[in-house]
């Protein structure tokens, strides 16, 4: 809470993002403007169900919840993750997916080091989902 208040006192227009990488205890919602409720592989995100953690997430706007998906190796996998994020079940309004790899077994790789190879399609997919349009074609 002290860090959040300090940041806001410096510049109230700044957004504070918390990243526990998983659904945190409800109390954390008050110390960040948005929380990363999922960070992991595209495959794991396909099975993500935050309803198991309680319903407090659903009392918050999706603009206050984020997902970070890595190891989404194809444009189609990215589109699946972005589409999943927009469902009432996932309720994530801030999204990022990448084909960059993190290997959990060896703890190697940095999926956030560069933009994904499908960056342009990611932007177009997010725009299409936000506007309720058909997803753009993947190459």
LINPE-V720475 format. One record per residue. N is the residue number from 1. RES is the residue in one small letter. BURIAL is 1 if it has 24 or more other ideal C-beta (glycine too) atoms within 12 Angstrom, else 0. Layout:
N;RES;BURIAL
N;RES;BURIAL
//
This chain:
1;x;0
2;x;0
3;x;0
4;x;0
5;x;0
6;x;0
7;x;0
8;x;0
9;x;0
10;x;0
11;x;0
12;x;0
13;x;0
14;x;0
15;x;0
16;x;1
17;x;1
18;x;1
19;x;0
20;x;0
21;x;0
22;x;0
23;x;1
24;x;1
25;x;0
26;x;0
27;x;0
28;x;1
29;x;1
30;x;0
31;x;0
32;x;1
33;x;1
34;x;1
35;x;1
36;x;1
37;x;1
38;x;1
39;x;1
40;x;1
41;x;1
42;x;1
43;x;0
44;x;1
45;x;1
46;x;1
47;x;0
48;x;1
49;x;0
50;x;1
51;x;0
52;x;0
53;x;0
54;x;0
55;x;0
56;x;0
57;x;1
58;x;0
59;x;0
60;x;1
61;x;0
62;x;1
63;x;0
64;x;1
65;x;1
66;x;1
67;x;1
68;x;1
69;x;1
70;x;1
71;x;1
72;x;1
73;x;1
74;x;0
75;x;1
76;x;0
77;x;1
78;x;1
79;x;1
80;x;1
81;x;1
82;x;1
83;x;1
84;x;1
85;x;1
86;x;1
87;x;1
88;x;0
89;x;1
90;x;1
91;x;1
92;x;1
93;x;1
94;x;1
95;x;1
96;x;1
97;x;1
98;x;1
99;x;1
100;x;1
101;x;1
102;x;1
103;x;0
104;x;0
105;x;0
106;x;0
107;x;0
108;x;0
109;x;0
110;x;0
111;x;1
112;x;0
113;x;0
114;x;0
115;x;0
116;x;1
117;x;0
118;x;1
119;x;0
120;x;0
121;x;1
122;x;1
123;x;0
124;x;1
125;x;1
126;x;1
127;x;0
128;x;0
129;x;1
130;x;0
131;x;0
132;x;0
133;x;0
134;x;0
135;x;1
136;x;0
137;x;0
138;x;0
139;x;0
//
